[in-house]
Amino acid sequence: MSRRILVCEAQVPFIRGGAESLVRELVAQLRLHGYDADLVSVPFKWYPLEELFAHAAAWRLLDLSESSGRRIDRVIATKFPTYFVRHPDKVTWLVHQYRAAYELVDTAFSEFEHRSLDVAVRDRIIALDTEMLAESRALFTIAHTVSARLARYNGLSSEALYHPPRLASRLRSGPAGDYVLSVGRLESVKRVDLSIRALAAGPPDLRLIIAGTGTQREAFERLAADLGLSRRVQFLGEVDDETLLELYAEALAVIFPPFDEDLGYVTLEAFLARKPVVTTTDAGEPTRFVIDGVNGRVTEPQPEALGAALADLHGDRTRAARLGEAGYELARRITWSAAIERLVEGL
């Protein structure tokens, strides 16, 4: 009888992003590798701040050691607060903690302020995270950035374990068009506004296509209009897989300048489509993949610097293609089989 594994997900209703893609692909890959796998998903809400503890408590109340009288051999927790779950063989593959309580404090991307309640909530979250994560039989993360955060704030050691993006096997290359591509959630921390400002500082005959949805779409649309870029910036919203594959295939390059990103599927997707990536020095994990002048461009997080990088690729398309090929050689070595082997070790 095959081993039974549950993957745990905290999911904001109606929101789909990289974490949601990961857990579903993980379940699918576990099944392909011969395991009886399923997904446990609990809705997540982060406001008001005290609500964080209610959701942590909800996961702590769950005993997933068995179902219908049959033993569950392992649970794999992913992001806050799924690792609060109770199970004698709990493995955590950490997507991220509640980052607003960690390194995003004192930035525009966190709601925590220097009030007594905020400080108390933040300190308690970090303490509880440390305790709950330490219960894990094995502690993995999706990226070195996440491992570094665990070591810094929680004093916990972990292993960074990469995996391919969901569309890895279907991404393809095509002739470079007259646009750069931005893919992802339209939220402040993704800094799509920086990509728009970079276009304004770049070649006047280059376009920007933005695929994705989020709470900041209207603000980004207003910015494009204010900069006189409405005809050069196209907001597509959420797109289906076939459209996304085509967008990657025909892009000149992919621009991806988030702030301290944990992983960023966009980088790997771009490389698998043989496209160079333009990112920034403070982007987080993308800078572990993108090497300036080798498989993309890495600049200071300023519109002028990004615009100059776009102009460089636009002006030398042969070089842009060569950078994209170098990215492909890196990304193709990341496999699901290697990740699954570590996650199920000991079963």
N, C-alpha and C positions, 0 to 999 in steps of 0.2 A: 504494500500500500504506500502511495506517495506521501511524502511529508507535507503537512498542512501549515501554510504561512499566511498571516494577515498583515497587510500593509495599512498603516494608519494615516489618515488625512484630516487636517483641519481646513475647512473650505468655506470661503466667503460666498454665499449664494449669488449666482449670476456673474461671478468673476472667474475668468479662466486665464491662467498665466503659466509660467514655467513650472511652478511647483505642482500645479494640477496635471500638467502634461507628464511630469516625472512619475508621479505615483501610479498613473494609469499605465504608462509604459513599463514600469517596474512589475506590476501585476502580470501584464502580458508576457514579459520576458521570463518571469518565474515559471509561468505555465509552459512556455516553449522549452524551458530547461527541465521539464518533468515534475514540477512541484504543483501541488494543489493550492493555488493562491487566490485570495479574495481581498477586497478593499473595504475598510471600515472608515466611513466619513462622518464627521460631526460638524455642524455649522459653527462658524467662528465670528465673533463680534468683538471689537477692541475698544469701544467707547460706551459710556464713560470709562475712565481708567479702572475703576473698581471692577468692571465687567470682566477684565482679564482674569481675575481670580475665580470668578464663577466658571469660566470655561476651563481653567486649569483643574478646578475641583471636579467638573463633569468628567474629564478624562481620568482623574484619579479614582473615581468611583467605579470605573469599568474594569472588570476582571475578565480578560480575554484568554484565560488559560484553557477554556474548552467551549464547545458549541454543540448543542443537541446531544450532549453526553459523550462527544468525541473530543479527544485531546487536540489542542492547537499547539503545534510544535515550536513555533517561533512567531513573534511579532516584530515588525520593522517599523519603528517610529520615524517620522520625517521632520516636521517643524513644530514650533511652539503651538499648542501645548501637548501634542500627541505623545511626547515622551514621558508624560505623567501617568500613562496607562500602567496597569498592573499585569505582570506576566513573569513567570520564572525564567524565561529565556527571551529577554528583550534586547534587541539590537537597534541602535539608533544610527540612521544615515541622515545626518542633519542637513536640511536645506537651509534653514536659518532659525535663529531665536527671534524674539520680538525685538527687532533691531532698534526701534524707537527708544527702547529703554537702555540701549547699549551705546554703540559708537555714534549714533545719529543725534544723541543729546547735544544741545548747543548748536544745532544746524537747523536750516529751514525745513528739514524733513522729519522732525520729531515734534510731537505735541507736548512732551514733557518740559515743564518749566521749573524754575528754582523756587517752588513753593513747597511747604512742608509735606502736603499730601503727595505731590508728584515725587518728591525725593523718597518718601517712605514706600510708595508703590514700586518705584524703580529698584530700590535696595532689596525689597522683598522678592521681586521677580528674579533678580540675579541670584539670590540665595536659594530660592526654590529650584531654579534651573540647575544650579550646581548639584544639589542633592538628587534631583530626579535623573539627570543625565548620568550621574555617577553609578546609578543602578544598572546601566546598560552592560550586557555581557561583552559587547564590543561597541566601540564608538567611532563611527566614520563620519566624514563630512563630504559635501559635494565639491569642495574646493579648498585650496590652501588659505584663501581669505577667511573662510569660516573657521578653519582649524586655528588660525592665528587669533581670531576673536575669542574662541573657547579658551585658549591658553592664557590670554591676557586678562579676561574678566572672570573666568571660572576656575582657572588653574587646572584644567583638564587636558590631557593629551588625546589626540585623535589622529586618524589616518585619512588623508584626502583621497577620495575615490571618484575618479571621473567616469562619465558615461556619455554615450552618443546622444544627440538630440533626436526627437521623435521622427523627424523626416529624413534621417541620415541616409537611408538606402535609396531614397527617391530624388534627392537633390542632384541637380545636373548643371552643367555650364552651358552658356550660350554666348552669342556675340554681345559685346558691351554696348549698351544704349547711351542715351543722353541724360541719364539720371543716376543719382545715388539713392540708396534705399535705407529707410529707417524702419525697424520692425520692433514692436513691443508695446507694453502698456503705456498709455499716455498719462503718466504721473510725474510729479515734480522731480523725484529722485532719478528718473530716467533721463532727464535733461534734454528732452526733445527741443526745448526752446534754444538750447545751445546749437543744435544741428541747424535750426532755422536761421539763427544769426550767422552761422558759418556759411550758409548758402549766400547770404547777403554779401559776405566778404569774399566769396569765391567767384569763379568764372560766370559771366552774365548769361551764357547759353547753357548752363547746367541746371537741371531740375532736381527737386527733392520729392520723392514719393514716400508717404508715411502710412504704414499698415499697422493698425492696432486701435484699441479703444481705451478709454479711461476717463477719470474725473476732470482732467485738465485739457480735454480736447478743445473746448470753446476758448480757453485762454490762449492756447497755441494758435488757433485759427485767427484770433484777434491780433496776435503778434505778427503773423505772416502778413495780414492786411496792413497793419501799421508800418511795416517795413517795405510795403509796395511789392510783396512777393506772391500775392494771391494767385497769379497766373503761373507761377513757377513752383509752387508748393501744392501738392495734391494729397488730401486726406481721404484714404479709402475706407477707414473704419476696419472692422473685423473682416478678414477675407478667408475664403476656403483654401484648402491645401493646394489645389491645382493652381489657383491664382498666385499663391505665395511662392510655389515652385517656379513659376514663370517669372515672377518679379525678381527673385534671386538670380535666375539664369541670365536675365537681360540687363542687370544693373552694371554700371561701371565699377562701383564699389559699394560697400555697406558702411554707413556712419553710425557709430555706437559709442556715445560719450556719457554713460551713466555715472553716478557718484558711488564709488566703493561697491561695485556690483559683486554679489556672491559668486556667481558663475557666468551667466549670460549665454544662453543657447545661441543667441544671434551670432556671436563670434564663430562658433563651430559650424553653424549652418552656412554662414558666408564662406568659410574655408572649404566646406564640402561642395559648394557650388563654384569653387575656384575663383572666388572674388576676394580682393584685398579688403582689410578692415581699417577704418580710420577711427582711432579712439584717443583717450587722453591719459595723462600720467597719473591721475587720481581715480581712474575708472575701476580699480580693484582687480578682480581676477582676469578680465580681458587682457591686462598687461602681462600676464604670465603666458599668454598665447601669442599676442601680437608683438613682433619685434620690429622696431622702426627701420624701414628700408629693406627688410628681409621678406616679410609677408604682409606688410601693411604700413600704416603710419601712426606714430604715437606723438602727440603734441601736448603743449600746455593747454589747460581747459579754458581757452580764450577763442572767441569767434575768428579773430584774424589769423591765429595759428592754424586752426582747423580749415579755414578758407584757403590758406596757402597750400595745405596738404591736398585739398580737393583739386586745386589748380594744377598741382604737380601731377596727379594721376590723370586728370583730364588732358593735360598737354602731352603726356607720354603714355599712350594706351598699351604699347608693347611692354613697357615696364610694369604697368598696372596688371597686365595678364600674367607676367612672370611672378609678381608678388602673390597673386592669387594661387598659382600653381604651388608655390612654396607653402602656403597655408594649407592646401589640400593634403600635402605629404605629412603634415603634422596631425591634422584632424583624423585622418583615416586610420591611425594607429590606436584610437580610442574605441574599445569594444564593450558590448554588453556582457559577453561571456566572462571577461576578466572581473567586472563588477559583481556579477552574480556569484562567481566562485568565492569571493571574499565575504559577501553577505550571508551565504548559507554555510560557511565553514563551521564544522563541528556538529552538523545535523546528521 
